[in-house]
Amino acid sequence: MNVVLSIEAIHPPLAGIGRYAWELATRLPMQAEIESVRYLSDGFWRDLPLVDQPASADAAGAVPAASAKASYKSRLRRQLGQLPMVARLYGKLLPLLAGRQLNGVQDGLFHGPNYFVPKTRLPSVVTVHDLSIYRYPQWHPKARIDRMRKAIPEAINRANLVLTDSLATRDEVMQEFSLGPEQVRAVLLGVDEVFHPYTPEETAPVLHEFGLQPDGYSFFVSTIEPRKNLTHLLAAYRALPDAMRQRWPLVLVGGEGWQSEAIHDDIEKGQREGWIKYLGFVDQQLLPVLYAGCRLFTYPSWYEGFGLPIAEAMASGVPVLTSNCSSMPEVAAGAAMLVDPADVNSIRDGLRQALEDEEWRSVAKARGLQRAAELTWDACVRNTVAAYQTVKAS
């Protein structure tokens, strides 16, 4: 089978959809059923760029690129993409350019891993990661909403099969677009092998650089933006006894997102009071150690299509607190402390138990490791190839 994979989402630092596209791009060529993979980005054929990766990543066929320069370009691209005029122009040109390239492909299957499928005579698959622009439009810039509310229905209409990251999102897509169960397939994401338990001796040198101690902090990692529910997480943490906050400060890792000014004000206040440490962006090589060294991973997000950090934390052998809605209970599969993201008291009580209840913590660690072992990128890619075969057979 010959595959054309769209790789616009691959740019450093890898996270979310970019991570998903990267794993497909690097692992698909190693599948026995795949004869060739070509990469399409912004309407042109591309080599696969090499971005900063954990040590275990196998980037066969990738071409080195300057990460700092690429990171700057990706930030600039995101900022420009929020301008309505730029978004409209991009939305018109990209399908035309991509369609022109695909017209020259005689045999193959197109996969858009980031909501997009151009006009093409090739059989096609699209991945829809979540429907947050429909469920919670207040969390997105207007230009993004306008672009995505046009692109998603077009892609679904053009695709032979829709993939989602979870059964929860599959149900939402089927309901929103009146699709039958045979038209939408859930393919769960995976966890990189670098996320695993580390001993305190292994984590201590890295943690020391940040002024942290093994088992001495709660952890949160994601872009700092409203949909991650940091406002309620910070309010719940503030409601804990001061001694608990000082013993286990809340460590936040993530770049600045859209409409994050008020959140940063809360973060700065907590830093002055001594119970928050905001590290900003950190090197991806350090994330596995920061996960494994924490007392508790906290992720009471409002909404997720999958919630990859939940799986990464479970694989790291640490207890997880997350929300009782959308895909998060499905990903945690009984291994996490589930809280109501709308209820600060629910989050506070969950934090207290998850930090102090040793019996619960022991069970959560064991169940989390077991669940994470089921979530591998190899399985994700194998299931994706199986979906391709279904499309080709039809």
Phi, psi and omega in degrees: 000135177258131185239137168251121184246129176280130187236025179304330185284349184274102173204147183286150354280141183290130176199150174058239184295324177298319176298315180301312181297322179296315180297319175297313185297324183272336184260334180303318181298342182270358180276136184299329183283347186261119179277321181205153174228127174246147186248131181240130180216128180053033175085009181228151174290136184227156162281158178282120181288150175264118179246165180304126185229152167302159188300336185277348187293137178251104186255053180301129178085001181278153180251128182302145176218150180288115188294317182298316178297316181295322179296318177298316180297321181291322177295317179298319180298316180297318181295316179295324182295343178275351177280126185306317182295318179295318180298318180294317180296315179298318181296333179274319185284319186302312179299324180293314181294315180295317180298322178298318179294318183291336178298336180272358180269121184278325184214132179160185178226136178261135175236119172261102184279006185222053171073002192238132171223121177281174172293125181202150175276351179288147168299145187219154178232140176232142174258124175252111189279324176196171179242040183296331179290340175270318184282320186221069182297339181294347181268005186230147173297149183302321181299321179292318179300312181299316182294314186285327179289345172269317187289319186294309178299322178299313181297317181295321179292327182277332187282147173281335181209140176254130174256145172232163183276349184203162175294327179299314179291325176303314179298319180296316181296316179300318181289315184295322187247013176053052180258151176277163183299334180283350182265349184226131181231134176272128175233107184293148180282180183234177179238133178293148184294344180288345177271104181204167179296142173238152175282159176304325179294327180284326183275334189305314183300317180290315181298325180301325179297334180258006182072031183244161177239147175305136180064021187245020181198154167270157190226142173220135176223126175172168171300139179280102183205161187302322188291346177278355172066033179295330179302314179286325177298315180293321178296319179293320180293322178297331181281351176289157175304144183302322181298323179291319180294323180286326179289319181233077179298159180268120180258125182247132176233130177157150179281168182284129179252192183287136178054049183256006186299313181295324178296317180295328175298316178296320179298314181297323177296316178296326177294318179297327181276352171091009182243007173233139170236117178256115184265352183067214176282134174238158178303136181301333180295337184268344184301316180303323180288320178296321174299304189294336183273354187276161175281323185205137172262128185246130183207064182275054184297153176290325189196137177216145170281335174211299183093062184302322178302330177299313180293322179295321179293317179299319179296335180277357176081026180243151177295153184232137169246127180212184188273158183264028185223172183047228187273351191296318174298325179296316180293317181290328175051048176084004184262352187244162169280115182263132182230163176276114184294341180275350188244106181300323179295322177297317179294316179301312181295322177295319178300314183298314180294317183292334178277328191251332188278098186293326179296313178298318183299318181297316179294318182297320178298313182295315180294323180295316178297320179296316180294317182298328179295339178277345186253089181241152177291328176299316178295320178301314182290320177300317180292329176293316177298321177299323177294318176304315183297324176299317180294314181296324182291334182271000000 
